[in-house]
Amino acid sequence: MLRSKYWFKGLFGLVSVMLSAVSLAQPATSAANYPDKPVRLIVTVPPGGAADFVARTLSERFGKELGTSVLVENKAGANGTIASALVARAAPDGYTLLQAGISTHGIGPYFYENLPYAPFKDLVSVAAIAEFPIILAVNAQLPVQSVKELIALAQGKQLSFASAGTGSAPHLSGELFKTETKVNMVHVPYKGSAPAVVDVASGQVDLMFDGIPSLLPHIKSGKLRPIAAVSVKRNSQLPELPTFTELGYPSMVASVWYGLMTPAGTPQAIIDKVNAAMNKTLAVPELQKKLEDGGAIVMPGTPKDFEAFYLKDYARWGDVIKKAGISTKQ
């Protein structure tokens, strides 16, 4: 009886070891078979706009490179918080991806307390996608042709600047401009870029900072005048436009950017496979041109490259918010 007892214990121990081995091998097996069903790409905004444009421009070819269908799903609300929470709670298996951006991992975390997830722990980087440099444009009737003339005018007259909303990249770009040039301007927040651009174009507000997709039609119509690009390099859509860096303001760099993230715990082999598929997608010439025609600049690289990029951006905007004394209470 005693011998039988020890035999049972030995068998139970062996089975436990075997089950543990199977459990440990499971991620590798899943990674080897990935993907064997469609992948969901969660976008933080409604259909239309830059984020949705990027996702839908790339999704078909991205799916082809990945070896499955990529289904774009729009989960708008709370500056990306709803979409981010959905992905953070998803299974870490590579089948639910977040198209993260400056709203979720650059500026947003400063303005939303008590989030139902930890932005920098529950979500991990997969691949950068693209960025849209921000442009400073003024109403065409404003008597300025350059940054120097704008600063001079602002020193003698109270100017106003519109933005897509408090805490948005265009808003903080305006605050950064005020800090760097020591001028004072009144911020006029709107619910999105569209109404803000309309009021600047009509002269209700003097100027604004925003991405090229929103500004370019009004620049072409002659209602807005571009003054400078808030970037290091000139933009292909407005190659004659100088950058703030060229004009002696190297800290005046801002963009609206997008990249892929996945739930923490996703096997590295899956992350690497998705990263490789996105980089191959971004290397397709016709897709590059389509993005560039929309004002974007592609950002191929490794998961670590993307992580370093957004952590640096997050820290930089924290400094801007602090220096400008902006309230982050929402």
Contacts in CASP RR format, 6 or more apart in sequence:
PFRMAT RR
TARGET T0000
AUTHOR 0000-0000-0000
METHOD contacts of the structure
MODEL  1
MLRSKYWFKGLFGLVSVMLSAVSLAQPATSAANYPDKPVRLIVTVPPGGA
ADFVARTLSERFGKELGTSVLVENKAGANGTIASALVARAAPDGYTLLQA
GISTHGIGPYFYENLPYAPFKDLVSVAAIAEFPIILAVNAQLPVQSVKEL
IALAQGKQLSFASAGTGSAPHLSGELFKTETKVNMVHVPYKGSAPAVVDV
ASGQVDLMFDGIPSLLPHIKSGKLRPIAAVSVKRNSQLPELPTFTELGYP
SMVASVWYGLMTPAGTPQAIIDKVNAAMNKTLAVPELQKKLEDGGAIVMP
GTPKDFEAFYLKDYARWGDVIKKAGISTKQ
27 267 0 8 1.000
27 269 0 8 1.000
28 267 0 8 1.000
28 269 0 8 1.000
30 93 0 8 1.000
30 267 0 8 1.000
30 270 0 8 1.000
31 267 0 8 1.000
31 269 0 8 1.000
31 270 0 8 1.000
31 273 0 8 1.000
32 269 0 8 1.000
34 93 0 8 1.000
34 94 0 8 1.000
34 269 0 8 1.000
34 270 0 8 1.000
34 273 0 8 1.000
35 66 0 8 1.000
35 67 0 8 1.000
35 68 0 8 1.000
35 94 0 8 1.000
35 95 0 8 1.000
36 68 0 8 1.000
37 68 0 8 1.000
37 95 0 8 1.000
38 68 0 8 1.000
38 69 0 8 1.000
38 70 0 8 1.000
38 71 0 8 1.000
38 95 0 8 1.000
39 63 0 8 1.000
39 66 0 8 1.000
39 68 0 8 1.000
39 69 0 8 1.000
39 70 0 8 1.000
39 71 0 8 1.000
39 94 0 8 1.000
39 95 0 8 1.000
39 96 0 8 1.000
39 97 0 8 1.000
40 70 0 8 1.000
40 71 0 8 1.000
40 73 0 8 1.000
40 95 0 8 1.000
40 96 0 8 1.000
40 97 0 8 1.000
41 55 0 8 1.000
41 59 0 8 1.000
41 62 0 8 1.000
41 70 0 8 1.000
41 71 0 8 1.000
41 72 0 8 1.000
41 73 0 8 1.000
41 97 0 8 1.000
41 99 0 8 1.000
41 260 0 8 1.000
42 73 0 8 1.000
42 75 0 8 1.000
42 83 0 8 1.000
42 86 0 8 1.000
42 87 0 8 1.000
42 96 0 8 1.000
42 97 0 8 1.000
42 98 0 8 1.000
42 99 0 8 1.000
43 51 0 8 1.000
43 52 0 8 1.000
43 55 0 8 1.000
43 72 0 8 1.000
43 73 0 8 1.000
43 74 0 8 1.000
43 75 0 8 1.000
43 83 0 8 1.000
43 99 0 8 1.000
44 51 0 8 1.000
44 75 0 8 1.000
44 76 0 8 1.000
44 77 0 8 1.000
44 79 0 8 1.000
44 80 0 8 1.000
44 82 0 8 1.000
44 83 0 8 1.000
44 84 0 8 1.000
44 98 0 8 1.000
44 99 0 8 1.000
44 100 0 8 1.000
44 101 0 8 1.000
44 103 0 8 1.000
44 104 0 8 1.000
45 51 0 8 1.000
45 52 0 8 1.000
45 74 0 8 1.000
45 76 0 8 1.000
45 80 0 8 1.000
46 52 0 8 1.000
46 74 0 8 1.000
46 76 0 8 1.000
47 74 0 8 1.000
49 213 0 8 1.000
50 132 0 8 1.000
50 211 0 8 1.000
50 213 0 8 1.000
50 256 0 8 1.000
50 258 0 8 1.000
50 296 0 8 1.000
51 99 0 8 1.000
51 101 0 8 1.000
51 258 0 8 1.000
52 72 0 8 1.000
52 74 0 8 1.000
53 213 0 8 1.000
53 294 0 8 1.000
54 99 0 8 1.000
54 129 0 8 1.000
54 130 0 8 1.000
54 258 0 8 1.000
54 291 0 8 1.000
54 296 0 8 1.000
55 72 0 8 1.000
55 99 0 8 1.000
56 72 0 8 1.000
57 287 0 8 1.000
57 290 0 8 1.000
57 291 0 8 1.000
58 129 0 8 1.000
58 278 0 8 1.000
58 281 0 8 1.000
58 282 0 8 1.000
58 287 0 8 1.000
59 70 0 8 1.000
59 71 0 8 1.000
59 72 0 8 1.000
60 70 0 8 1.000
61 281 0 8 1.000
61 284 0 8 1.000
61 287 0 8 1.000
62 70 0 8 1.000
62 277 0 8 1.000
62 278 0 8 1.000
62 281 0 8 1.000
63 69 0 8 1.000
63 70 0 8 1.000
63 277 0 8 1.000
63 281 0 8 1.000
65 276 0 8 1.000
65 277 0 8 1.000
65 278 0 8 1.000
65 280 0 8 1.000
65 281 0 8 1.000
66 273 0 8 1.000
66 274 0 8 1.000
66 277 0 8 1.000
67 277 0 8 1.000
75 82 0 8 1.000
75 83 0 8 1.000
75 86 0 8 1.000
76 82 0 8 1.000
76 83 0 8 1.000
77 83 0 8 1.000
78 112 0 8 1.000
79 103 0 8 1.000
79 104 0 8 1.000
79 108 0 8 1.000
79 111 0 8 1.000
79 112 0 8 1.000
80 103 0 8 1.000
80 104 0 8 1.000
81 104 0 8 1.000
81 112 0 8 1.000
81 115 0 8 1.000
83 98 0 8 1.000
83 104 0 8 1.000
84 98 0 8 1.000
84 100 0 8 1.000
84 104 0 8 1.000
84 115 0 8 1.000
84 117 0 8 1.000
84 119 0 8 1.000
84 123 0 8 1.000
85 115 0 8 1.000
85 116 0 8 1.000
85 117 0 8 1.000
86 96 0 8 1.000
87 96 0 8 1.000
87 97 0 8 1.000
87 98 0 8 1.000
87 123 0 8 1.000
87 261 0 8 1.000
87 262 0 8 1.000
87 263 0 8 1.000
88 116 0 8 1.000
88 117 0 8 1.000
88 118 0 8 1.000
88 122 0 8 1.000
88 123 0 8 1.000
88 263 0 8 1.000
88 264 0 8 1.000
89 117 0 8 1.000
89 263 0 8 1.000
90 96 0 8 1.000
90 263 0 8 1.000
91 263 0 8 1.000
92 262 0 8 1.000
92 263 0 8 1.000
92 264 0 8 1.000
92 265 0 8 1.000
92 266 0 8 1.000
92 267 0 8 1.000
93 266 0 8 1.000
93 270 0 8 1.000
94 262 0 8 1.000
94 263 0 8 1.000
94 266 0 8 1.000
94 270 0 8 1.000
94 271 0 8 1.000
94 274 0 8 1.000
96 262 0 8 1.000
96 263 0 8 1.000
97 126 0 8 1.000
97 260 0 8 1.000
97 261 0 8 1.000
97 262 0 8 1.000
97 274 0 8 1.000
98 104 0 8 1.000
98 123 0 8 1.000
98 260 0 8 1.000
98 261 0 8 1.000
98 262 0 8 1.000
99 129 0 8 1.000
99 258 0 8 1.000
99 259 0 8 1.000
99 260 0 8 1.000
100 123 0 8 1.000
100 258 0 8 1.000
100 259 0 8 1.000
100 260 0 8 1.000
100 261 0 8 1.000
100 310 0 8 1.000
101 256 0 8 1.000
101 257 0 8 1.000
101 258 0 8 1.000
101 259 0 8 1.000
101 310 0 8 1.000
102 108 0 8 1.000
102 169 0 8 1.000
102 255 0 8 1.000
102 256 0 8 1.000
102 257 0 8 1.000
102 313 0 8 1.000
103 168 0 8 1.000
103 169 0 8 1.000
104 119 0 8 1.000
105 119 0 8 1.000
105 120 0 8 1.000
105 123 0 8 1.000
105 261 0 8 1.000
105 310 0 8 1.000
105 313 0 8 1.000
105 314 0 8 1.000
106 310 0 8 1.000
106 313 0 8 1.000
106 314 0 8 1.000
106 317 0 8 1.000
107 167 0 8 1.000
107 168 0 8 1.000
107 169 0 8 1.000
107 172 0 8 1.000
107 314 0 8 1.000
107 317 0 8 1.000
108 167 0 8 1.000
109 115 0 8 1.000
109 119 0 8 1.000
109 120 0 8 1.000
109 314 0 8 1.000
110 317 0 8 1.000
110 318 0 8 1.000
110 321 0 8 1.000
110 328 0 8 1.000
111 166 0 8 1.000
111 167 0 8 1.000
111 328 0 8 1.000
111 330 0 8 1.000
112 330 0 8 1.000
113 330 0 8 1.000
117 123 0 8 1.000
120 311 0 8 1.000
121 264 0 8 1.000
122 263 0 8 1.000
122 264 0 8 1.000
123 261 0 8 1.000
123 262 0 8 1.000
123 263 0 8 1.000
123 264 0 8 1.000
124 261 0 8 1.000
124 262 0 8 1.000
124 263 0 8 1.000
124 264 0 8 1.000
124 265 0 8 1.000
124 266 0 8 1.000
124 271 0 8 1.000
124 303 0 8 1.000
124 307 0 8 1.000
125 259 0 8 1.000
125 260 0 8 1.000
125 261 0 8 1.000
125 303 0 8 1.000
125 304 0 8 1.000
125 306 0 8 1.000
125 307 0 8 1.000
125 310 0 8 1.000
126 259 0 8 1.000
126 260 0 8 1.000
126 261 0 8 1.000
126 262 0 8 1.000
126 271 0 8 1.000
126 274 0 8 1.000
126 275 0 8 1.000
126 278 0 8 1.000
126 303 0 8 1.000
126 306 0 8 1.000
127 259 0 8 1.000
127 260 0 8 1.000
127 274 0 8 1.000
127 275 0 8 1.000
127 278 0 8 1.000
127 279 0 8 1.000
127 300 0 8 1.000
127 301 0 8 1.000
127 303 0 8 1.000
127 306 0 8 1.000
128 257 0 8 1.000
128 258 0 8 1.000
128 259 0 8 1.000
128 260 0 8 1.000
128 299 0 8 1.000
128 300 0 8 1.000
128 301 0 8 1.000
128 305 0 8 1.000
128 306 0 8 1.000
128 309 0 8 1.000
129 257 0 8 1.000
129 258 0 8 1.000
129 259 0 8 1.000
129 260 0 8 1.000
129 278 0 8 1.000
129 282 0 8 1.000
129 298 0 8 1.000
129 299 0 8 1.000
130 257 0 8 1.000
130 258 0 8 1.000
130 259 0 8 1.000
130 282 0 8 1.000
130 291 0 8 1.000
130 296 0 8 1.000
130 297 0 8 1.000
130 298 0 8 1.000
130 299 0 8 1.000
131 255 0 8 1.000
131 256 0 8 1.000
131 257 0 8 1.000
131 258 0 8 1.000
131 296 0 8 1.000
131 297 0 8 1.000
131 299 0 8 1.000
132 211 0 8 1.000
132 212 0 8 1.000
132 213 0 8 1.000
132 255 0 8 1.000
132 256 0 8 1.000
132 257 0 8 1.000
132 295 0 8 1.000
132 296 0 8 1.000
132 297 0 8 1.000
133 211 0 8 1.000
133 212 0 8 1.000
133 229 0 8 1.000
133 230 0 8 1.000
133 231 0 8 1.000
133 233 0 8 1.000
133 235 0 8 1.000
133 254 0 8 1.000
133 255 0 8 1.000
133 295 0 8 1.000
133 297 0 8 1.000
134 169 0 8 1.000
134 170 0 8 1.000
134 173 0 8 1.000
134 209 0 8 1.000
134 210 0 8 1.000
134 211 0 8 1.000
134 229 0 8 1.000
134 230 0 8 1.000
134 231 0 8 1.000
134 254 0 8 1.000
134 255 0 8 1.000
134 256 0 8 1.000
135 209 0 8 1.000
135 210 0 8 1.000
135 211 0 8 1.000
135 212 0 8 1.000
135 215 0 8 1.000
135 226 0 8 1.000
135 228 0 8 1.000
135 229 0 8 1.000
135 230 0 8 1.000
135 235 0 8 1.000
135 238 0 8 1.000
135 241 0 8 1.000
136 147 0 8 1.000
136 173 0 8 1.000
136 177 0 8 1.000
136 207 0 8 1.000
136 208 0 8 1.000
136 209 0 8 1.000
136 226 0 8 1.000
136 227 0 8 1.000
136 228 0 8 1.000
136 229 0 8 1.000
136 230 0 8 1.000
136 244 0 8 1.000
137 200 0 8 1.000
137 207 0 8 1.000
137 208 0 8 1.000
137 209 0 8 1.000
137 210 0 8 1.000
137 215 0 8 1.000
137 218 0 8 1.000
137 219 0 8 1.000
137 224 0 8 1.000
137 225 0 8 1.000
137 226 0 8 1.000
137 227 0 8 1.000
138 144 0 8 1.000
138 150 0 8 1.000
138 200 0 8 1.000
138 206 0 8 1.000
138 207 0 8 1.000
138 224 0 8 1.000
138 225 0 8 1.000
138 227 0 8 1.000
139 200 0 8 1.000
139 201 0 8 1.000
139 202 0 8 1.000
139 203 0 8 1.000
139 205 0 8 1.000
139 206 0 8 1.000
139 207 0 8 1.000
139 223 0 8 1.000
139 224 0 8 1.000
139 225 0 8 1.000
140 222 0 8 1.000
140 223 0 8 1.000
140 224 0 8 1.000
140 225 0 8 1.000
141 203 0 8 1.000
142 150 0 8 1.000
142 153 0 8 1.000
142 206 0 8 1.000
142 207 0 8 1.000
142 225 0 8 1.000
143 149 0 8 1.000
143 153 0 8 1.000
144 150 0 8 1.000
144 153 0 8 1.000
144 225 0 8 1.000
144 227 0 8 1.000
145 225 0 8 1.000
145 227 0 8 1.000
146 227 0 8 1.000
146 228 0 8 1.000
147 181 0 8 1.000
147 227 0 8 1.000
147 228 0 8 1.000
147 244 0 8 1.000
147 247 0 8 1.000
147 249 0 8 1.000
148 247 0 8 1.000
150 207 0 8 1.000
150 227 0 8 1.000
151 181 0 8 1.000
151 183 0 8 1.000
153 159 0 8 1.000
154 181 0 8 1.000
154 183 0 8 1.000
154 184 0 8 1.000
154 185 0 8 1.000
155 183 0 8 1.000
158 184 0 8 1.000
158 185 0 8 1.000
158 186 0 8 1.000
159 183 0 8 1.000
159 185 0 8 1.000
159 186 0 8 1.000
159 206 0 8 1.000
159 207 0 8 1.000
160 185 0 8 1.000
160 186 0 8 1.000
160 187 0 8 1.000
160 188 0 8 1.000
160 205 0 8 1.000
160 206 0 8 1.000
160 207 0 8 1.000
161 174 0 8 1.000
161 185 0 8 1.000
161 186 0 8 1.000
161 187 0 8 1.000
161 188 0 8 1.000
161 205 0 8 1.000
161 206 0 8 1.000
161 207 0 8 1.000
161 208 0 8 1.000
161 209 0 8 1.000
162 188 0 8 1.000
162 189 0 8 1.000
162 190 0 8 1.000
162 196 0 8 1.000
162 197 0 8 1.000
162 199 0 8 1.000
162 200 0 8 1.000
162 205 0 8 1.000
162 207 0 8 1.000
162 208 0 8 1.000
163 170 0 8 1.000
163 171 0 8 1.000
163 174 0 8 1.000
163 187 0 8 1.000
163 188 0 8 1.000
163 189 0 8 1.000
163 190 0 8 1.000
163 196 0 8 1.000
163 208 0 8 1.000
163 209 0 8 1.000
163 210 0 8 1.000
164 170 0 8 1.000
164 171 0 8 1.000
164 189 0 8 1.000
164 190 0 8 1.000
164 191 0 8 1.000
164 192 0 8 1.000
164 193 0 8 1.000
164 196 0 8 1.000
164 210 0 8 1.000
165 171 0 8 1.000
165 189 0 8 1.000
165 190 0 8 1.000
165 191 0 8 1.000
165 192 0 8 1.000
165 196 0 8 1.000
166 187 0 8 1.000
166 189 0 8 1.000
166 326 0 8 1.000
167 326 0 8 1.000
168 192 0 8 1.000
169 254 0 8 1.000
169 255 0 8 1.000
169 256 0 8 1.000
170 193 0 8 1.000
170 196 0 8 1.000
170 208 0 8 1.000
170 209 0 8 1.000
170 210 0 8 1.000
170 211 0 8 1.000
171 187 0 8 1.000
171 189 0 8 1.000
171 209 0 8 1.000
172 254 0 8 1.000
172 317 0 8 1.000
172 320 0 8 1.000
172 321 0 8 1.000
172 324 0 8 1.000
172 326 0 8 1.000
173 209 0 8 1.000
173 230 0 8 1.000
173 252 0 8 1.000
173 254 0 8 1.000
174 185 0 8 1.000
174 187 0 8 1.000
174 209 0 8 1.000
175 187 0 8 1.000
175 320 0 8 1.000
175 321 0 8 1.000
175 324 0 8 1.000
175 326 0 8 1.000
176 251 0 8 1.000
176 252 0 8 1.000
176 254 0 8 1.000
176 320 0 8 1.000
176 324 0 8 1.000
177 183 0 8 1.000
177 185 0 8 1.000
177 209 0 8 1.000
177 252 0 8 1.000
178 184 0 8 1.000
178 185 0 8 1.000
178 324 0 8 1.000
179 320 0 8 1.000
179 323 0 8 1.000
179 324 0 8 1.000
180 249 0 8 1.000
180 251 0 8 1.000
180 252 0 8 1.000
181 249 0 8 1.000
185 206 0 8 1.000
185 207 0 8 1.000
188 196 0 8 1.000
188 199 0 8 1.000
188 205 0 8 1.000
190 196 0 8 1.000
190 199 0 8 1.000
193 210 0 8 1.000
193 211 0 8 1.000
193 214 0 8 1.000
194 214 0 8 1.000
196 205 0 8 1.000
196 208 0 8 1.000
196 210 0 8 1.000
197 208 0 8 1.000
197 210 0 8 1.000
197 214 0 8 1.000
197 215 0 8 1.000
197 218 0 8 1.000
197 224 0 8 1.000
199 205 0 8 1.000
200 206 0 8 1.000
200 207 0 8 1.000
200 208 0 8 1.000
200 218 0 8 1.000
200 224 0 8 1.000
201 218 0 8 1.000
201 221 0 8 1.000
201 223 0 8 1.000
201 224 0 8 1.000
202 223 0 8 1.000
207 227 0 8 1.000
208 215 0 8 1.000
209 230 0 8 1.000
209 254 0 8 1.000
211 256 0 8 1.000
211 295 0 8 1.000
212 235 0 8 1.000
212 237 0 8 1.000
212 238 0 8 1.000
212 294 0 8 1.000
212 295 0 8 1.000
213 294 0 8 1.000
213 295 0 8 1.000
215 224 0 8 1.000
215 226 0 8 1.000
216 237 0 8 1.000
216 238 0 8 1.000
216 295 0 8 1.000
218 224 0 8 1.000
219 225 0 8 1.000
219 226 0 8 1.000
219 238 0 8 1.000
226 238 0 8 1.000
226 241 0 8 1.000
227 241 0 8 1.000
228 241 0 8 1.000
228 242 0 8 1.000
228 243 0 8 1.000
228 244 0 8 1.000
228 247 0 8 1.000
228 252 0 8 1.000
229 235 0 8 1.000
229 238 0 8 1.000
229 241 0 8 1.000
229 242 0 8 1.000
229 243 0 8 1.000
229 244 0 8 1.000
230 243 0 8 1.000
230 244 0 8 1.000
230 252 0 8 1.000
230 253 0 8 1.000
230 254 0 8 1.000
230 255 0 8 1.000
231 243 0 8 1.000
231 244 0 8 1.000
231 245 0 8 1.000
231 253 0 8 1.000
231 254 0 8 1.000
231 255 0 8 1.000
232 243 0 8 1.000
232 245 0 8 1.000
232 253 0 8 1.000
233 243 0 8 1.000
233 297 0 8 1.000
234 241 0 8 1.000
234 242 0 8 1.000
234 243 0 8 1.000
235 241 0 8 1.000
235 295 0 8 1.000
235 297 0 8 1.000
236 292 0 8 1.000
236 295 0 8 1.000
237 292 0 8 1.000
237 293 0 8 1.000
237 294 0 8 1.000
237 295 0 8 1.000
244 250 0 8 1.000
244 252 0 8 1.000
244 253 0 8 1.000
245 252 0 8 1.000
245 253 0 8 1.000
257 299 0 8 1.000
257 309 0 8 1.000
257 310 0 8 1.000
257 313 0 8 1.000
259 299 0 8 1.000
259 306 0 8 1.000
260 274 0 8 1.000
260 275 0 8 1.000
260 278 0 8 1.000
260 306 0 8 1.000
262 270 0 8 1.000
262 271 0 8 1.000
262 274 0 8 1.000
271 303 0 8 1.000
272 303 0 8 1.000
275 301 0 8 1.000
275 302 0 8 1.000
275 303 0 8 1.000
278 300 0 8 1.000
279 300 0 8 1.000
279 301 0 8 1.000
281 287 0 8 1.000
282 288 0 8 1.000
282 298 0 8 1.000
282 299 0 8 1.000
282 300 0 8 1.000
283 300 0 8 1.000
288 298 0 8 1.000
291 297 0 8 1.000
291 298 0 8 1.000
292 298 0 8 1.000
299 306 0 8 1.000
299 309 0 8 1.000
321 328 0 8 1.000
END
